[in-house]
Amino acid sequence: MLMKGGGNRRSKLGRVATGLLVAIVATVFFDLALRLVLGLGNPILYQYSPRAGYVLAPDQTTFRFLAWNRINRWGMRCPNFALARPGGTFRVLFVGDSVTYGTTFVDQSKIFTTRLARLLPRVMHEPVQVLNASCGAWAVGNEVGYLQARGVFNSNLVVMVVNTGDLNQPFNRATLVPDSPYPDKPPFCAISELWFRYLWPRIEGIAPFRDAGSFVPLVPQAPPDINALLDKAKAECERHGARFAIVFHPFRGKVWNRAPYPHDFKQLQRWCRRRNVPLLNLKSAYAAYPTNKVYYAGIHLKPFGNKLAAEAIAADWRKLCGYSPSIGKKRVATRVPRRNRV
């Protein structure tokens, strides 16, 4: 009888141990599946910046939500480059928020800055480097701080991509913590990121995270002095011998057609006219297509929207940088200071 009882206990312990082993193996495989298929557990990481608030951590490559995100050694979503601009090469630096970054779920090959890197050499008939300095939820104040802290990387032209939500978004002081939209280090595992960042907020009824500047705040915020910020951006670019231009990306939806946004855009237009700064409004590039073909939720660009933006920018390149598209190998420069010519 004693032996029989001991055997039952050993049998129960064996079943428990087997169950635990199966659970551990299943958990490991589930975590691996989340990593390999969705890229969870390997989010884009950020670093604190005194002037810009936060920036992308350098040297990252992640396949996340079926899209490649490659961050170079300068913390930009573009190929690596030497700080010294090669002779005979035109360099343009795009600065913006998540619209310019392209979101983590649009593959790097399909964002508009990567597309421009393929289009612009045919427009200018010379090598062109397209740099992408951007972070989700950056405000214009963050972008100005970035230029002041890091300069323009020997660019000939700096293009600030301003969207509807940027026009009255204050400086964004994001908190960098794991399992948040702005992690400064990887989460413990892919399952923990799935739980804390995506499932738990929905179970608790917490609104999903949205970039600051991509929604109308319920509590009115003190708007920044956009004119003063743009003056600083322009001055910083010119101090480094670069031209300054603006591309405007309009959000689509009824809420963005209400005050104060139309007034803010007119203010932006007036500033550009008075400062002789090129302004390219992408509204007409998107106008012929339905919202769900161009945008995610009327804000961020889908791959097709990125294609439209790139083609519109390339078509108006003369307006933005002062160069005329050339015929054959002949190139005519207009309104570009001699020190900026390559």
PyMOL commands that set and color helices and strands:
alter all, ss='L'
color gray80, all
select helices_A, chain A and resi 2-38+98-101+108-110+112-124+140-150+164-168+190-203+226-239+254-257+261-275+283-286+291-294+303-315+317-321+338-340
alter helices_A, ss='H'
color red, helices_A
select strands_A, chain A and resi 46-49+53-56+60-64+67-71+90-96+128-134+157-163+243-249+279-281+295-296+300-301+323-324+332-333
alter strands_A, ss='S'
color yellow, strands_A
deselect
rebuild
show_as cartoon
